[in-house]
Every structure is written in structure tokens, then in C-alpha cells.
Amino acid sequence: MVKHIVMWNLTDKDKVAENGAIMKQKLEALVGVVPGLLRAEVGVGFNGYDVALYTELEDRGAGRIRGPSGPLQGQGLRAQRHLRTRVL
């Protein structure tokens, strides 16, 4: 099992709560859809970051959802990723 953590600060500070809620709904809905994604939890306003994602994956190859077909594409969300780590 791999545990994966990503933290972001959103660019549009006037819409952090609204956009954070969109990210939370979209990302948590991927459990059962993305092969190998066992668990996903999103926190909004977490420890100095606007959004934090915690996932548990079956293995290192699981959970590949980047690119133009990613769940947040076309949502008008802009963020800067600050921390990303995987724990095996």
C-alpha cells in the first residue's frame, strides 16, 4: 500500500471555500472509479494550506489520473501545489 499526500494553495483567494468544496467533491468521488485508489480524503483549510488530499493506493502504479482527462480539468480552478509526498 502507498499513502500519497498533496497540498495546494488556491490562486483565487476570494473563492477558496467554494473551489475547495469543488475539489473535495470531485477528488473523493474517484474512489471506486480510479483503479487502485482505495481511499481519498480532502480537507479544506488544512494547516496553512487551502486544500489537502490524502489517498491510499494499492501500489505505486495505481491512481494515475493526471493530464487533460483529470477530474479537475475544465473546472476553472487554479492552484499551486506546495507539497507532494508518497509513503510506501
PDB file of N, CA, C and O in Angstrom, chain B, residues numbered from 101:
ATOM      1  N   MET B 101       0.843  -1.180   0.000  1.00  0.00           N
ATOM      2  CA  MET B 101       0.000   0.000   0.000  1.00  0.00           C
ATOM      3  C   MET B 101       0.885   1.239   0.000  1.00  0.00           C
ATOM      4  O   MET B 101       1.940   1.276   0.634  1.00  0.00           O
ATOM      5  N   VAL B 102       0.425   2.255  -0.731  1.00  0.00           N
ATOM      6  CA  VAL B 102       1.116   3.535  -0.814  1.00  0.00           C
ATOM      7  C   VAL B 102       0.176   4.618  -0.295  1.00  0.00           C
ATOM      8  O   VAL B 102      -1.000   4.656  -0.655  1.00  0.00           O
ATOM      9  N   LYS B 103       0.697   5.487   0.543  1.00  0.00           N
ATOM     10  CA  LYS B 103      -0.058   6.635   1.032  1.00  0.00           C
ATOM     11  C   LYS B 103       0.499   7.871   0.340  1.00  0.00           C
ATOM     12  O   LYS B 103       1.713   8.072   0.304  1.00  0.00           O
ATOM     13  N   HIS B 104      -0.377   8.691  -0.205  1.00  0.00           N
ATOM     14  CA  HIS B 104       0.035   9.826  -1.021  1.00  0.00           C
ATOM     15  C   HIS B 104      -0.637  11.086  -0.482  1.00  0.00           C
ATOM     16  O   HIS B 104      -1.847  11.101  -0.258  1.00  0.00           O
ATOM     17  N   ILE B 105       0.142  12.132  -0.275  1.00  0.00           N
ATOM     18  CA  ILE B 105      -0.368  13.389   0.274  1.00  0.00           C
ATOM     19  C   ILE B 105       0.015  14.523  -0.674  1.00  0.00           C
ATOM     20  O   ILE B 105       1.166  14.631  -1.096  1.00  0.00           O
ATOM     21  N   VAL B 106      -0.965  15.367  -1.003  1.00  0.00           N
ATOM     22  CA  VAL B 106      -0.721  16.549  -1.833  1.00  0.00           C
ATOM     23  C   VAL B 106      -1.404  17.731  -1.159  1.00  0.00           C
ATOM     24  O   VAL B 106      -2.537  17.611  -0.691  1.00  0.00           O
ATOM     25  N   MET B 107      -0.719  18.875  -1.107  1.00  0.00           N
ATOM     26  CA  MET B 107      -1.304  20.091  -0.518  1.00  0.00           C
ATOM     27  C   MET B 107      -1.173  21.234  -1.508  1.00  0.00           C
ATOM     28  O   MET B 107      -0.143  21.386  -2.164  1.00  0.00           O
ATOM     29  N   TRP B 108      -2.238  22.046  -1.612  1.00  0.00           N
ATOM     30  CA  TRP B 108      -2.284  23.160  -2.542  1.00  0.00           C
ATOM     31  C   TRP B 108      -2.691  24.441  -1.837  1.00  0.00           C
ATOM     32  O   TRP B 108      -3.356  24.415  -0.802  1.00  0.00           O
ATOM     33  N   ASN B 109      -2.281  25.560  -2.414  1.00  0.00           N
ATOM     34  CA  ASN B 109      -2.862  26.868  -2.122  1.00  0.00           C
ATOM     35  C   ASN B 109      -3.510  27.341  -3.410  1.00  0.00           C
ATOM     36  O   ASN B 109      -2.879  27.353  -4.467  1.00  0.00           O
ATOM     37  N   LEU B 110      -4.778  27.731  -3.314  1.00  0.00           N
ATOM     38  CA  LEU B 110      -5.533  28.155  -4.480  1.00  0.00           C
ATOM     39  C   LEU B 110      -5.177  29.587  -4.855  1.00  0.00           C
ATOM     40  O   LEU B 110      -4.880  30.412  -3.991  1.00  0.00           O
ATOM     41  N   THR B 111      -5.209  29.869  -6.138  1.00  0.00           N
ATOM     42  CA  THR B 111      -4.835  31.187  -6.641  1.00  0.00           C
ATOM     43  C   THR B 111      -5.910  32.224  -6.358  1.00  0.00           C
ATOM     44  O   THR B 111      -5.594  33.352  -5.979  1.00  0.00           O
ATOM     45  N   ASP B 112      -7.173  31.864  -6.534  1.00  0.00           N
ATOM     46  CA  ASP B 112      -8.291  32.799  -6.336  1.00  0.00           C
ATOM     47  C   ASP B 112      -8.690  32.792  -4.862  1.00  0.00           C
ATOM     48  O   ASP B 112      -9.526  31.991  -4.443  1.00  0.00           O
ATOM     49  N   LYS B 113      -8.092  33.680  -4.086  1.00  0.00           N
ATOM     50  CA  LYS B 113      -8.315  33.704  -2.636  1.00  0.00           C
ATOM     51  C   LYS B 113      -9.743  34.093  -2.253  1.00  0.00           C
ATOM     52  O   LYS B 113     -10.173  33.821  -1.132  1.00  0.00           O
ATOM     53  N   ASP B 114     -10.481  34.723  -3.165  1.00  0.00           N
ATOM     54  CA  ASP B 114     -11.867  35.090  -2.879  1.00  0.00           C
ATOM     55  C   ASP B 114     -12.819  33.898  -2.948  1.00  0.00           C
ATOM     56  O   ASP B 114     -13.955  33.974  -2.480  1.00  0.00           O
ATOM     57  N   LYS B 115     -12.348  32.794  -3.537  1.00  0.00           N
ATOM     58  CA  LYS B 115     -13.216  31.634  -3.731  1.00  0.00           C
ATOM     59  C   LYS B 115     -12.617  30.358  -3.141  1.00  0.00           C
ATOM     60  O   LYS B 115     -12.891  29.266  -3.638  1.00  0.00           O
ATOM     61  N   VAL B 116     -11.820  30.476  -2.112  1.00  0.00           N
ATOM     62  CA  VAL B 116     -11.164  29.299  -1.536  1.00  0.00           C
ATOM     63  C   VAL B 116     -12.189  28.285  -1.030  1.00  0.00           C
ATOM     64  O   VAL B 116     -12.067  27.095  -1.320  1.00  0.00           O
ATOM     65  N   ALA B 117     -13.184  28.726  -0.289  1.00  0.00           N
ATOM     66  CA  ALA B 117     -14.181  27.795   0.246  1.00  0.00           C
ATOM     67  C   ALA B 117     -14.967  27.131  -0.878  1.00  0.00           C
ATOM     68  O   ALA B 117     -15.177  25.918  -0.855  1.00  0.00           O
ATOM     69  N   GLU B 118     -15.404  27.916  -1.864  1.00  0.00           N
ATOM     70  CA  GLU B 118     -16.190  27.382  -2.982  1.00  0.00           C
ATOM     71  C   GLU B 118     -15.370  26.412  -3.832  1.00  0.00           C
ATOM     72  O   GLU B 118     -15.821  25.303  -4.118  1.00  0.00           O
ATOM     73  N   ASN B 119     -14.171  26.825  -4.234  1.00  0.00           N
ATOM     74  CA  ASN B 119     -13.326  25.972  -5.066  1.00  0.00           C
ATOM     75  C   ASN B 119     -12.783  24.775  -4.293  1.00  0.00           C
ATOM     76  O   ASN B 119     -12.620  23.694  -4.859  1.00  0.00           O
ATOM     77  N   GLY B 120     -12.504  24.957  -3.018  1.00  0.00           N
ATOM     78  CA  GLY B 120     -12.083  23.831  -2.188  1.00  0.00           C
ATOM     79  C   GLY B 120     -13.174  22.778  -2.093  1.00  0.00           C
ATOM     80  O   GLY B 120     -12.881  21.583  -2.112  1.00  0.00           O
ATOM     81  N   ALA B 121     -14.429  23.205  -1.989  1.00  0.00           N
ATOM     82  CA  ALA B 121     -15.552  22.266  -1.940  1.00  0.00           C
ATOM     83  C   ALA B 121     -15.693  21.508  -3.260  1.00  0.00           C
ATOM     84  O   ALA B 121     -16.017  20.320  -3.263  1.00  0.00           O
ATOM     85  N   ILE B 122     -15.450  22.196  -4.389  1.00  0.00           N
ATOM     86  CA  ILE B 122     -15.487  21.524  -5.693  1.00  0.00           C
ATOM     87  C   ILE B 122     -14.394  20.468  -5.765  1.00  0.00           C
ATOM     88  O   ILE B 122     -14.644  19.339  -6.186  1.00  0.00           O
ATOM     89  N   MET B 123     -13.181  20.833  -5.353  1.00  0.00           N
ATOM     90  CA  MET B 123     -12.078  19.871  -5.367  1.00  0.00           C
ATOM     91  C   MET B 123     -12.383  18.677  -4.482  1.00  0.00           C
ATOM     92  O   MET B 123     -12.144  17.536  -4.877  1.00  0.00           O
ATOM     93  N   LYS B 124     -12.906  18.925  -3.295  1.00  0.00           N
ATOM     94  CA  LYS B 124     -13.237  17.855  -2.360  1.00  0.00           C
ATOM     95  C   LYS B 124     -14.227  16.882  -2.986  1.00  0.00           C
ATOM     96  O   LYS B 124     -14.013  15.670  -2.957  1.00  0.00           O
ATOM     97  N   GLN B 125     -15.308  17.406  -3.549  1.00  0.00           N
ATOM     98  CA  GLN B 125     -16.340  16.550  -4.139  1.00  0.00           C
ATOM     99  C   GLN B 125     -15.783  15.738  -5.304  1.00  0.00           C
ATOM    100  O   GLN B 125     -16.021  14.533  -5.383  1.00  0.00           O
ATOM    101  N   LYS B 126     -15.046  16.380  -6.207  1.00  0.00           N
ATOM    102  CA  LYS B 126     -14.511  15.700  -7.396  1.00  0.00           C
ATOM    103  C   LYS B 126     -13.474  14.639  -7.029  1.00  0.00           C
ATOM    104  O   LYS B 126     -13.501  13.532  -7.567  1.00  0.00           O
ATOM    105  N   LEU B 127     -12.566  14.972  -6.122  1.00  0.00           N
ATOM    106  CA  LEU B 127     -11.491  14.038  -5.783  1.00  0.00           C
ATOM    107  C   LEU B 127     -11.988  12.856  -4.951  1.00  0.00           C
ATOM    108  O   LEU B 127     -11.583  11.719  -5.196  1.00  0.00           O
ATOM    109  N   GLU B 128     -12.848  13.104  -3.986  1.00  0.00           N
ATOM    110  CA  GLU B 128     -13.354  11.999  -3.165  1.00  0.00           C
ATOM    111  C   GLU B 128     -14.259  11.063  -3.966  1.00  0.00           C
ATOM    112  O   GLU B 128     -14.389   9.889  -3.619  1.00  0.00           O
ATOM    113  N   ALA B 129     -14.883  11.564  -5.030  1.00  0.00           N
ATOM    114  CA  ALA B 129     -15.748  10.736  -5.874  1.00  0.00           C
ATOM    115  C   ALA B 129     -14.966   9.739  -6.734  1.00  0.00           C
ATOM    116  O   ALA B 129     -15.563   8.858  -7.353  1.00  0.00           O
ATOM    117  N   LEU B 130     -13.649   9.871  -6.775  1.00  0.00           N
ATOM    118  CA  LEU B 130     -12.836   8.984  -7.602  1.00  0.00           C
ATOM    119  C   LEU B 130     -12.614   7.600  -6.988  1.00  0.00           C
ATOM    120  O   LEU B 130     -12.193   6.678  -7.686  1.00  0.00           O
ATOM    121  N   VAL B 131     -12.890   7.446  -5.698  1.00  0.00           N
ATOM    122  CA  VAL B 131     -12.739   6.130  -5.065  1.00  0.00           C
ATOM    123  C   VAL B 131     -13.753   5.191  -5.712  1.00  0.00           C
ATOM    124  O   VAL B 131     -14.943   5.496  -5.779  1.00  0.00           O
ATOM    125  N   GLY B 132     -13.263   4.040  -6.188  1.00  0.00           N
ATOM    126  CA  GLY B 132     -14.123   3.090  -6.882  1.00  0.00           C
ATOM    127  C   GLY B 132     -14.188   3.321  -8.384  1.00  0.00           C
ATOM    128  O   GLY B 132     -14.695   2.481  -9.127  1.00  0.00           O
ATOM    129  N   VAL B 133     -13.671   4.466  -8.831  1.00  0.00           N
ATOM    130  CA  VAL B 133     -13.637   4.790 -10.255  1.00  0.00           C
ATOM    131  C   VAL B 133     -12.220   4.602 -10.809  1.00  0.00           C
ATOM    132  O   VAL B 133     -12.031   3.990 -11.860  1.00  0.00           O
ATOM    133  N   VAL B 134     -11.238   5.132 -10.094  1.00  0.00           N
ATOM    134  CA  VAL B 134      -9.832   5.024 -10.493  1.00  0.00           C
ATOM    135  C   VAL B 134      -9.277   3.703  -9.971  1.00  0.00           C
ATOM    136  O   VAL B 134      -9.290   3.460  -8.764  1.00  0.00           O
ATOM    137  N   PRO B 135      -8.791   2.851 -10.867  1.00  0.00           N
ATOM    138  CA  PRO B 135      -8.239   1.573 -10.429  1.00  0.00           C
ATOM    139  C   PRO B 135      -7.113   1.753  -9.406  1.00  0.00           C
ATOM    140  O   PRO B 135      -6.190   2.540  -9.617  1.00  0.00           O
ATOM    141  N   GLY B 136      -7.203   1.026  -8.313  1.00  0.00           N
ATOM    142  CA  GLY B 136      -6.165   1.043  -7.297  1.00  0.00           C
ATOM    143  C   GLY B 136      -6.307   2.119  -6.247  1.00  0.00           C
ATOM    144  O   GLY B 136      -5.553   2.121  -5.274  1.00  0.00           O
ATOM    145  N   LEU B 137      -7.253   3.040  -6.409  1.00  0.00           N
ATOM    146  CA  LEU B 137      -7.476   4.085  -5.414  1.00  0.00           C
ATOM    147  C   LEU B 137      -8.413   3.535  -4.346  1.00  0.00           C
ATOM    148  O   LEU B 137      -9.603   3.341  -4.593  1.00  0.00           O
ATOM    149  N   LEU B 138      -7.871   3.289  -3.168  1.00  0.00           N
ATOM    150  CA  LEU B 138      -8.623   2.661  -2.091  1.00  0.00           C
ATOM    151  C   LEU B 138      -9.346   3.666  -1.201  1.00  0.00           C
ATOM    152  O   LEU B 138     -10.427   3.386  -0.684  1.00  0.00           O
ATOM    153  N   ARG B 139      -8.742   4.835  -1.027  1.00  0.00           N
ATOM    154  CA  ARG B 139      -9.300   5.835  -0.102  1.00  0.00           C
ATOM    155  C   ARG B 139      -8.835   7.221  -0.519  1.00  0.00           C
ATOM    156  O   ARG B 139      -7.693   7.393  -0.946  1.00  0.00           O
ATOM    157  N   ALA B 140      -9.717   8.214  -0.396  1.00  0.00           N
ATOM    158  CA  ALA B 140      -9.355   9.599  -0.672  1.00  0.00           C
ATOM    159  C   ALA B 140     -10.078  10.490   0.317  1.00  0.00           C
ATOM    160  O   ALA B 140     -11.293  10.395   0.485  1.00  0.00           O
ATOM    161  N   GLU B 141      -9.318  11.359   0.969  1.00  0.00           N
ATOM    162  CA  GLU B 141      -9.878  12.334   1.899  1.00  0.00           C
ATOM    163  C   GLU B 141      -9.324  13.702   1.529  1.00  0.00           C
ATOM    164  O   GLU B 141      -8.127  13.856   1.286  1.00  0.00           O
ATOM    165  N   VAL B 142     -10.209  14.693   1.488  1.00  0.00           N
ATOM    166  CA  VAL B 142      -9.797  16.056   1.169  1.00  0.00           C
ATOM    167  C   VAL B 142     -10.194  16.961   2.321  1.00  0.00           C
ATOM    168  O   VAL B 142     -11.330  16.928   2.796  1.00  0.00           O
ATOM    169  N   GLY B 143      -9.239  17.772   2.764  1.00  0.00           N
ATOM    170  CA  GLY B 143      -9.510  18.776   3.784  1.00  0.00           C
ATOM    171  C   GLY B 143      -9.343  20.162   3.186  1.00  0.00           C
ATOM    172  O   GLY B 143      -8.403  20.410   2.430  1.00  0.00           O
ATOM    173  N   VAL B 144     -10.249  21.059   3.524  1.00  0.00           N
ATOM    174  CA  VAL B 144     -10.180  22.446   3.051  1.00  0.00           C
ATOM    175  C   VAL B 144      -9.781  23.307   4.247  1.00  0.00           C
ATOM    176  O   VAL B 144     -10.361  23.198   5.327  1.00  0.00           O
ATOM    177  N   GLY B 145      -8.776  24.170   4.035  1.00  0.00           N
ATOM    178  CA  GLY B 145      -8.272  24.994   5.138  1.00  0.00           C
ATOM    179  C   GLY B 145      -7.507  24.149   6.135  1.00  0.00           C
ATOM    180  O   GLY B 145      -7.823  24.138   7.325  1.00  0.00           O
ATOM    181  N   PHE B 146      -6.492  23.435   5.645  1.00  0.00           N
ATOM    182  CA  PHE B 146      -5.764  22.468   6.459  1.00  0.00           C
ATOM    183  C   PHE B 146      -4.343  22.937   6.731  1.00  0.00           C
ATOM    184  O   PHE B 146      -3.529  22.998   5.810  1.00  0.00           O
ATOM    185  N   ASN B 147      -4.035  23.265   7.963  1.00  0.00           N
ATOM    186  CA  ASN B 147      -2.670  23.520   8.420  1.00  0.00           C
ATOM    187  C   ASN B 147      -1.898  24.502   7.543  1.00  0.00           C
ATOM    188  O   ASN B 147      -0.742  24.251   7.200  1.00  0.00           O
ATOM    189  N   GLY B 148      -2.528  25.615   7.180  1.00  0.00           N
ATOM    190  CA  GLY B 148      -1.858  26.625   6.375  1.00  0.00           C
ATOM    191  C   GLY B 148      -1.996  26.447   4.877  1.00  0.00           C
ATOM    192  O   GLY B 148      -1.519  27.291   4.118  1.00  0.00           O
ATOM    193  N   TYR B 149      -2.634  25.377   4.425  1.00  0.00           N
ATOM    194  CA  TYR B 149      -2.871  25.132   3.007  1.00  0.00           C
ATOM    195  C   TYR B 149      -4.361  25.249   2.742  1.00  0.00           C
ATOM    196  O   TYR B 149      -5.180  24.995   3.625  1.00  0.00           O
ATOM    197  N   ASP B 150      -4.708  25.635   1.524  1.00  0.00           N
ATOM    198  CA  ASP B 150      -6.124  25.770   1.184  1.00  0.00           C
ATOM    199  C   ASP B 150      -6.796  24.412   1.032  1.00  0.00           C
ATOM    200  O   ASP B 150      -7.931  24.229   1.471  1.00  0.00           O
ATOM    201  N   VAL B 151      -6.101  23.453   0.411  1.00  0.00           N
ATOM    202  CA  VAL B 151      -6.664  22.127   0.174  1.00  0.00           C
ATOM    203  C   VAL B 151      -5.578  21.086   0.412  1.00  0.00           C
ATOM    204  O   VAL B 151      -4.432  21.271   0.002  1.00  0.00           O
ATOM    205  N   ALA B 152      -5.941  19.993   1.075  1.00  0.00           N
ATOM    206  CA  ALA B 152      -5.023  18.874   1.294  1.00  0.00           C
ATOM    207  C   ALA B 152      -5.722  17.591   0.873  1.00  0.00           C
ATOM    208  O   ALA B 152      -6.883  17.369   1.215  1.00  0.00           O
ATOM    209  N   LEU B 153      -5.005  16.738   0.123  1.00  0.00           N
ATOM    210  CA  LEU B 153      -5.524  15.453  -0.341  1.00  0.00           C
ATOM    211  C   LEU B 153      -4.688  14.337   0.259  1.00  0.00           C
ATOM    212  O   LEU B 153      -3.461  14.343   0.160  1.00  0.00           O
ATOM    213  N   TYR B 154      -5.363  13.376   0.883  1.00  0.00           N
ATOM    214  CA  TYR B 154      -4.706  12.177   1.414  1.00  0.00           C
ATOM    215  C   TYR B 154      -5.323  10.987   0.696  1.00  0.00           C
ATOM    216  O   TYR B 154      -6.543  10.827   0.697  1.00  0.00           O
ATOM    217  N   THR B 155      -4.492  10.151   0.083  1.00  0.00           N
ATOM    218  CA  THR B 155      -5.005   8.953  -0.589  1.00  0.00           C
ATOM    219  C   THR B 155      -4.241   7.724  -0.147  1.00  0.00           C
ATOM    220  O   THR B 155      -3.085   7.795   0.269  1.00  0.00           O
ATOM    221  N   GLU B 156      -4.922   6.591  -0.251  1.00  0.00           N
ATOM    222  CA  GLU B 156      -4.292   5.282  -0.081  1.00  0.00           C
ATOM    223  C   GLU B 156      -4.480   4.536  -1.390  1.00  0.00           C
ATOM    224  O   GLU B 156      -5.590   4.419  -1.909  1.00  0.00           O
ATOM    225  N   LEU B 157      -3.360   4.033  -1.912  1.00  0.00           N
ATOM    226  CA  LEU B 157      -3.333   3.357  -3.205  1.00  0.00           C
ATOM    227  C   LEU B 157      -2.852   1.922  -3.028  1.00  0.00           C
ATOM    228  O   LEU B 157      -2.082   1.624  -2.115  1.00  0.00           O
ATOM    229  N   GLU B 158      -3.310   1.041  -3.904  1.00  0.00           N
ATOM    230  CA  GLU B 158      -2.880  -0.363  -3.833  1.00  0.00           C
ATOM    231  C   GLU B 158      -1.375  -0.503  -3.987  1.00  0.00           C
ATOM    232  O   GLU B 158      -0.743  -1.254  -3.244  1.00  0.00           O
ATOM    233  N   ASP B 159      -0.787   0.222  -4.957  1.00  0.00           N
ATOM    234  CA  ASP B 159       0.649   0.145  -5.222  1.00  0.00           C
ATOM    235  C   ASP B 159       1.106   1.429  -5.906  1.00  0.00           C
ATOM    236  O   ASP B 159       0.302   2.335  -6.124  1.00  0.00           O
ATOM    237  N   ARG B 160       2.380   1.511  -6.243  1.00  0.00           N
ATOM    238  CA  ARG B 160       2.946   2.731  -6.828  1.00  0.00           C
ATOM    239  C   ARG B 160       2.348   3.085  -8.184  1.00  0.00           C
ATOM    240  O   ARG B 160       2.333   4.259  -8.555  1.00  0.00           O
ATOM    241  N   GLY B 161       1.862   2.119  -8.919  1.00  0.00           N
ATOM    242  CA  GLY B 161       1.311   2.371 -10.250  1.00  0.00           C
ATOM    243  C   GLY B 161      -0.152   2.767 -10.240  1.00  0.00           C
ATOM    244  O   GLY B 161      -0.690   3.148 -11.281  1.00  0.00           O
ATOM    245  N   ALA B 162      -0.801   2.690  -9.111  1.00  0.00           N
ATOM    246  CA  ALA B 162      -2.237   2.981  -9.031  1.00  0.00           C
ATOM    247  C   ALA B 162      -2.510   4.477  -8.983  1.00  0.00           C
ATOM    248  O   ALA B 162      -1.639   5.266  -8.616  1.00  0.00           O
ATOM    249  N   GLY B 163      -3.711   4.856  -9.351  1.00  0.00           N
ATOM    250  CA  GLY B 163      -4.166   6.223  -9.180  1.00  0.00           C
ATOM    251  C   GLY B 163      -3.653   7.216 -10.195  1.00  0.00           C
ATOM    252  O   GLY B 163      -3.617   8.412  -9.904  1.00  0.00           O
ATOM    253  N   ARG B 164      -3.258   6.779 -11.363  1.00  0.00           N
ATOM    254  CA  ARG B 164      -2.758   7.703 -12.397  1.00  0.00           C
ATOM    255  C   ARG B 164      -3.927   8.391 -13.087  1.00  0.00           C
ATOM    256  O   ARG B 164      -4.608   7.778 -13.910  1.00  0.00           O
ATOM    257  N   ILE B 165      -4.170   9.669 -12.756  1.00  0.00           N
ATOM    258  CA  ILE B 165      -5.305  10.384 -13.327  1.00  0.00           C
ATOM    259  C   ILE B 165      -4.911  11.770 -13.810  1.00  0.00           C
ATOM    260  O   ILE B 165      -5.770  12.640 -13.951  1.00  0.00           O
ATOM    261  N   ARG B 166      -3.646  11.988 -14.063  1.00  0.00           N
ATOM    262  CA  ARG B 166      -3.192  13.304 -14.500  1.00  0.00           C
ATOM    263  C   ARG B 166      -3.493  13.510 -15.984  1.00  0.00           C
ATOM    264  O   ARG B 166      -3.891  12.585 -16.691  1.00  0.00           O
ATOM    265  N   GLY B 167      -3.292  14.737 -16.429  1.00  0.00           N
ATOM    266  CA  GLY B 167      -3.446  15.040 -17.840  1.00  0.00           C
ATOM    267  C   GLY B 167      -4.789  15.669 -18.145  1.00  0.00           C
ATOM    268  O   GLY B 167      -5.545  16.012 -17.237  1.00  0.00           O
ATOM    269  N   PRO B 168      -5.085  15.819 -19.439  1.00  0.00           N
ATOM    270  CA  PRO B 168      -6.294  16.540 -19.838  1.00  0.00           C
ATOM    271  C   PRO B 168      -7.592  15.869 -19.415  1.00  0.00           C
ATOM    272  O   PRO B 168      -8.639  16.517 -19.415  1.00  0.00           O
ATOM    273  N   SER B 169      -7.553  14.597 -19.057  1.00  0.00           N
ATOM    274  CA  SER B 169      -8.775  13.912 -18.631  1.00  0.00           C
ATOM    275  C   SER B 169      -8.901  13.856 -17.113  1.00  0.00           C
ATOM    276  O   SER B 169      -9.778  13.164 -16.596  1.00  0.00           O
ATOM    277  N   GLY B 170      -8.044  14.569 -16.393  1.00  0.00           N
ATOM    278  CA  GLY B 170      -8.102  14.573 -14.933  1.00  0.00           C
ATOM    279  C   GLY B 170      -9.408  15.145 -14.412  1.00  0.00           C
ATOM    280  O   GLY B 170     -10.087  15.881 -15.127  1.00  0.00           O
ATOM    281  N   PRO B 171      -9.772  14.817 -13.176  1.00  0.00           N
ATOM    282  CA  PRO B 171     -11.075  15.189 -12.629  1.00  0.00           C
ATOM    283  C   PRO B 171     -11.287  16.678 -12.414  1.00  0.00           C
ATOM    284  O   PRO B 171     -12.426  17.130 -12.300  1.00  0.00           O
ATOM    285  N   LEU B 172     -10.212  17.445 -12.356  1.00  0.00           N
ATOM    286  CA  LEU B 172     -10.343  18.876 -12.098  1.00  0.00           C
ATOM    287  C   LEU B 172     -10.152  19.717 -13.354  1.00  0.00           C
ATOM    288  O   LEU B 172     -10.242  20.943 -13.288  1.00  0.00           O
ATOM    289  N   GLN B 173      -9.891  19.085 -14.497  1.00  0.00           N
ATOM    290  CA  GLN B 173      -9.716  19.818 -15.742  1.00  0.00           C
ATOM    291  C   GLN B 173     -11.032  20.470 -16.156  1.00  0.00           C
ATOM    292  O   GLN B 173     -12.093  19.861 -16.021  1.00  0.00           O
ATOM    293  N   GLY B 174     -10.973  21.674 -16.647  1.00  0.00           N
ATOM    294  CA  GLY B 174     -12.152  22.374 -17.112  1.00  0.00           C
ATOM    295  C   GLY B 174     -13.009  22.957 -16.009  1.00  0.00           C
ATOM    296  O   GLY B 174     -14.114  23.428 -16.280  1.00  0.00           O
ATOM    297  N   GLN B 175     -12.538  22.943 -14.775  1.00  0.00           N
ATOM    298  CA  GLN B 175     -13.302  23.473 -13.648  1.00  0.00           C
ATOM    299  C   GLN B 175     -12.973  24.936 -13.361  1.00  0.00           C
ATOM    300  O   GLN B 175     -13.626  25.564 -12.529  1.00  0.00           O
ATOM    301  N   GLY B 176     -11.964  25.482 -14.043  1.00  0.00           N
ATOM    302  CA  GLY B 176     -11.582  26.870 -13.801  1.00  0.00           C
ATOM    303  C   GLY B 176     -10.830  27.058 -12.494  1.00  0.00           C
ATOM    304  O   GLY B 176     -10.746  28.175 -11.982  1.00  0.00           O
ATOM    305  N   LEU B 177     -10.285  25.983 -11.952  1.00  0.00           N
ATOM    306  CA  LEU B 177      -9.555  26.055 -10.681  1.00  0.00           C
ATOM    307  C   LEU B 177      -8.076  26.266 -10.967  1.00  0.00           C
ATOM    308  O   LEU B 177      -7.497  25.600 -11.825  1.00  0.00           O
ATOM    309  N   ARG B 178      -7.475  27.194 -10.244  1.00  0.00           N
ATOM    310  CA  ARG B 178      -6.044  27.435 -10.370  1.00  0.00           C
ATOM    311  C   ARG B 178      -5.419  27.303  -8.994  1.00  0.00           C
ATOM    312  O   ARG B 178      -5.866  27.909  -8.020  1.00  0.00           O
ATOM    313  N   ALA B 179      -4.370  26.491  -8.943  1.00  0.00           N
ATOM    314  CA  ALA B 179      -3.717  26.249  -7.654  1.00  0.00           C
ATOM    315  C   ALA B 179      -2.238  26.032  -7.870  1.00  0.00           C
ATOM    316  O   ALA B 179      -1.790  25.671  -8.958  1.00  0.00           O
ATOM    317  N   GLN B 180      -1.495  26.261  -6.812  1.00  0.00           N
ATOM    318  CA  GLN B 180      -0.072  25.957  -6.812  1.00  0.00           C
ATOM    319  C   GLN B 180       0.154  24.845  -5.806  1.00  0.00           C
ATOM    320  O   GLN B 180      -0.166  24.980  -4.625  1.00  0.00           O
ATOM    321  N   ARG B 181       0.716  23.734  -6.294  1.00  0.00           N
ATOM    322  CA  ARG B 181       0.999  22.612  -5.401  1.00  0.00           C
ATOM    323  C   ARG B 181       2.238  22.946  -4.584  1.00  0.00           C
ATOM    324  O   ARG B 181       3.253  23.376  -5.131  1.00  0.00           O
ATOM    325  N   HIS B 182       2.152  22.747  -3.283  1.00  0.00           N
ATOM    326  CA  HIS B 182       3.259  23.077  -2.396  1.00  0.00           C
ATOM    327  C   HIS B 182       3.949  21.848  -1.826  1.00  0.00           C
ATOM    328  O   HIS B 182       5.150  21.885  -1.559  1.00  0.00           O
ATOM    329  N   LEU B 183       3.227  20.785  -1.639  1.00  0.00           N
ATOM    330  CA  LEU B 183       3.819  19.600  -1.025  1.00  0.00           C
ATOM    331  C   LEU B 183       3.226  18.371  -1.664  1.00  0.00           C
ATOM    332  O   LEU B 183       2.015  18.274  -1.865  1.00  0.00           O
ATOM    333  N   ARG B 184       4.095  17.434  -1.980  1.00  0.00           N
ATOM    334  CA  ARG B 184       3.638  16.159  -2.502  1.00  0.00           C
ATOM    335  C   ARG B 184       4.590  15.110  -1.976  1.00  0.00           C
ATOM    336  O   ARG B 184       5.808  15.251  -2.090  1.00  0.00           O
ATOM    337  N   THR B 185       4.040  14.062  -1.402  1.00  0.00           N
ATOM    338  CA  THR B 185       4.883  13.008  -0.866  1.00  0.00           C
ATOM    339  C   THR B 185       4.185  11.674  -0.936  1.00  0.00           C
ATOM    340  O   THR B 185       2.957  11.602  -0.877  1.00  0.00           O
ATOM    341  N   ARG B 186       4.958  10.624  -1.061  1.00  0.00           N
ATOM    342  CA  ARG B 186       4.430   9.261  -1.033  1.00  0.00           C
ATOM    343  C   ARG B 186       5.154   8.491   0.050  1.00  0.00           C
ATOM    344  O   ARG B 186       6.368   8.604   0.222  1.00  0.00           O
ATOM    345  N   VAL B 187       4.385   7.712   0.767  1.00  0.00           N
ATOM    346  CA  VAL B 187       4.942   6.862   1.813  1.00  0.00           C
ATOM    347  C   VAL B 187       4.630   5.427   1.437  1.00  0.00           C
ATOM    348  O   VAL B 187       3.468   5.066   1.247  1.00  0.00           O
ATOM    349  N   LEU B 188       5.661   4.613   1.331  1.00  0.00           N
ATOM    350  CA  LEU B 188       5.452   3.199   0.970  1.00  0.00           C
ATOM    351  C   LEU B 188       5.261   2.371   2.200  1.00  0.00           C
ATOM    352  O   LEU B 188       5.072   1.158   2.103  1.00  0.00           O
TER     353      LEU B 188
END
